[in-house]
Amino acid sequence: MKHLVIYIPGLGDHYDVVRRFFLFFWRIYGVKTQLVSMQWYDGRPYEEKYERVEAAIENAQAEGYLVSLIGESAGASMAMNVFARRDSLHRMISLCGVNNYNTPISPRILKRGPAFKSSVELLNDSQTTALASRAARVVSVTALRDLVVSVEKNRMPGVRHVTVWSLGHLTTILLCLSAYSWLLIREIRRG
């Protein structure tokens, strides 16, 4: 079956060009990718960003793709919110992600990105819904040590945890988009 990964980025909107560059090469492994830009700081409402992800899923499934989500950092909250409401999704991977509603986040970031704040506020209910029946289809990928989103806050009950031999938030994300991309693709194809 054809796989399509919808990649939901974190707060660094200006890195979308770099993300797209690396994601393009995932085709080597037979996986098509689509980055759905969040633009967390643009002031647009959460619902609009959520609907963009939903539209990307519907289009891909209409074309016959098996769809998985990868949520990077702040984007993991959106990925979990979508995954909780779409049984048809194959997998959800949190990459150094904000997986818990009680993750310490700077009030300045939440004020600058109200859609991100809304996404985090929905996270507890979404996680409870998704993990109750589909925890086996969720993977949490973390660094050995991450000072931006702590490894402890990345843990979710009942899900597969994968630790990348890397230190730091941005470094781990970049490695998983490039040199360790095989690891994410392996997790997408699992089961």
C-alpha positions as CSV (number, residue, x, y, z in Angstrom):
1,M,0.0,0.0,0.0
2,K,1.2,3.6,-0.7
3,H,2.2,5.5,2.4
4,L,1.8,9.3,2.9
5,V,3.2,11.0,5.9
6,I,1.7,14.3,6.9
7,Y,4.3,16.3,8.8
8,I,3.1,18.9,11.3
9,P,5.9,21.2,12.2
10,G,6.7,22.9,15.5
11,L,7.1,26.6,16.3
12,G,10.0,27.4,13.9
13,D,7.9,28.4,10.9
14,H,11.0,29.8,9.2
15,Y,12.5,26.3,9.0
16,D,9.7,25.0,6.8
17,V,12.0,25.2,3.7
18,V,14.6,23.0,5.4
19,R,12.0,20.6,6.6
20,R,10.6,20.2,3.0
21,F,14.0,19.7,1.6
22,F,14.8,16.8,3.9
23,L,11.2,15.3,3.6
24,F,11.6,15.3,-0.2
25,F,14.2,12.6,0.1
26,W,12.0,10.2,2.0
27,R,10.7,9.2,-1.4
28,I,13.8,7.1,-1.7
29,Y,12.2,4.8,0.9
30,G,8.9,4.8,-1.0
31,V,7.1,7.2,1.4
32,K,5.5,10.3,0.1
33,T,5.4,13.3,2.5
34,Q,3.4,16.4,2.8
35,L,4.3,19.2,5.2
36,V,1.2,21.1,6.5
37,S,2.6,24.4,7.7
38,M,1.1,25.6,11.0
39,Q,2.4,29.1,11.1
40,W,1.8,29.0,14.9
41,Y,2.6,32.8,15.4
42,D,0.3,34.2,12.6
43,G,-2.6,34.9,15.0
44,R,-5.0,32.6,13.0
45,P,-7.3,30.4,15.1
46,Y,-6.6,26.8,16.0
47,E,-9.6,25.6,14.1
48,E,-8.2,26.9,10.8
49,K,-4.9,25.0,11.3
50,Y,-6.8,21.9,12.4
51,E,-8.9,22.0,9.2
52,R,-5.8,22.3,7.0
53,V,-4.5,19.0,8.5
54,E,-8.0,17.4,8.1
55,A,-8.1,18.5,4.4
56,A,-4.7,17.0,3.7
57,I,-5.8,13.7,5.2
58,E,-9.0,13.6,3.2
59,N,-7.2,14.4,0.0
60,A,-4.5,11.7,0.6
61,Q,-7.0,9.0,1.6
62,A,-9.1,9.8,-1.5
63,E,-6.0,9.1,-3.6
64,G,-5.6,5.7,-1.9
65,Y,-2.8,6.5,0.5
66,L,-2.4,5.0,4.0
67,V,-1.9,8.1,6.1
68,S,0.3,8.6,9.1
69,L,1.1,11.8,11.1
70,I,4.4,13.0,12.4
71,G,4.1,15.9,14.9
72,E,7.3,17.7,15.6
73,S,7.7,19.5,18.9
74,A,4.6,21.9,19.2
75,G,3.1,20.1,16.2
76,A,2.8,16.9,18.2
77,S,-0.1,18.5,20.1
78,M,-1.9,19.1,16.8
79,A,-1.0,15.6,15.6
80,M,-2.5,14.0,18.8
81,N,-5.6,16.1,18.5
82,V,-6.2,15.0,14.9
83,F,-5.2,11.3,15.6
84,A,-7.8,11.1,18.4
85,R,-10.6,12.0,16.0
86,R,-9.5,9.9,13.0
87,D,-9.6,6.2,13.4
88,S,-8.5,5.8,9.8
89,L,-5.0,7.0,10.4
90,H,-2.3,4.4,10.3
91,R,0.3,5.8,12.8
92,M,1.1,8.9,14.8
93,I,4.7,9.8,15.7
94,S,5.6,12.4,18.2
95,L,9.1,13.8,17.4
96,C,10.5,15.6,20.4
97,G,6.8,16.5,20.9
98,V,4.6,18.3,23.4
99,N,2.6,15.3,24.4
100,N,1.3,16.4,27.8
101,Y,-1.0,19.3,28.5
102,N,1.1,20.1,31.6
103,T,4.4,20.5,29.7
104,P,6.0,23.7,30.9
105,I,5.7,26.2,28.1
106,S,6.7,29.8,28.4
107,P,3.7,32.2,28.8
108,R,5.3,34.4,26.2
109,I,5.2,31.6,23.6
110,L,1.5,30.8,24.5
111,K,0.6,34.5,24.2
112,R,2.4,34.8,20.8
113,G,0.8,31.6,19.5
114,P,-2.8,31.4,20.7
115,A,-3.5,28.5,18.3
116,F,-0.7,26.5,20.0
117,K,-2.2,27.3,23.4
118,S,-5.6,26.0,22.2
119,S,-3.9,22.9,20.8
120,V,-2.3,22.2,24.2
121,E,-5.5,22.8,26.1
122,L,-7.2,20.1,24.0
123,L,-4.4,17.7,24.5
124,N,-5.4,15.9,27.7
125,D,-8.8,14.8,26.3
126,S,-7.3,13.9,22.9
127,Q,-4.6,11.8,24.5
128,T,-7.1,10.0,26.7
129,T,-9.3,9.2,23.7
130,A,-6.5,8.1,21.4
131,L,-4.5,6.0,23.8
132,A,-7.5,4.2,25.2
133,S,-7.9,2.1,22.0
134,R,-4.9,2.9,19.7
135,A,-1.8,3.4,21.9
136,A,-0.1,0.6,19.9
137,R,-0.2,2.9,16.8
138,V,1.5,5.8,18.6
139,V,5.3,6.2,18.8
140,S,7.2,8.8,20.9
141,V,10.7,9.6,19.5
142,T,13.0,11.5,21.9
143,A,16.6,12.5,22.3
144,L,18.8,11.2,25.1
145,R,18.4,14.7,26.6
146,D,16.2,17.6,25.5
147,L,16.2,20.9,27.3
148,V,13.3,22.3,25.3
149,V,10.7,19.5,25.7
150,S,11.9,17.2,28.4
151,V,12.0,13.5,27.8
152,E,9.8,12.9,30.9
153,K,7.1,15.1,29.5
154,N,7.3,13.3,26.2
155,R,6.4,9.9,27.7
156,M,2.9,8.6,27.2
157,P,1.4,5.5,28.8
158,G,1.2,2.4,26.6
159,V,3.0,3.8,23.5
160,R,6.2,2.7,21.9
161,H,9.1,4.9,23.0
162,V,12.2,5.2,20.8
163,T,15.3,7.1,21.9
164,V,17.6,8.6,19.3
165,W,21.3,8.8,20.2
166,S,21.3,12.5,20.1
167,L,21.4,15.5,22.4
168,G,19.2,18.5,22.1
169,H,15.9,19.4,20.6
170,L,16.7,20.9,17.2
171,T,19.7,18.6,16.6
172,T,17.5,15.5,17.2
173,I,14.7,16.9,14.9
174,L,17.2,17.6,12.1
175,L,18.8,14.1,12.5
176,C,15.4,12.5,12.3
177,L,14.6,14.4,9.2
178,S,17.9,13.3,7.5
179,A,20.3,10.7,8.8
180,Y,17.8,9.0,11.1
181,S,14.8,9.3,8.7
182,W,15.0,5.5,8.2
183,L,14.0,5.1,11.9
184,L,10.8,7.2,11.5
185,I,10.0,5.4,8.3
186,R,10.5,2.0,10.0
187,E,8.1,3.0,12.7
188,I,5.5,4.2,10.1
189,R,5.6,0.8,8.3
190,R,5.4,-1.2,11.5
191,G,2.3,-3.4,11.7
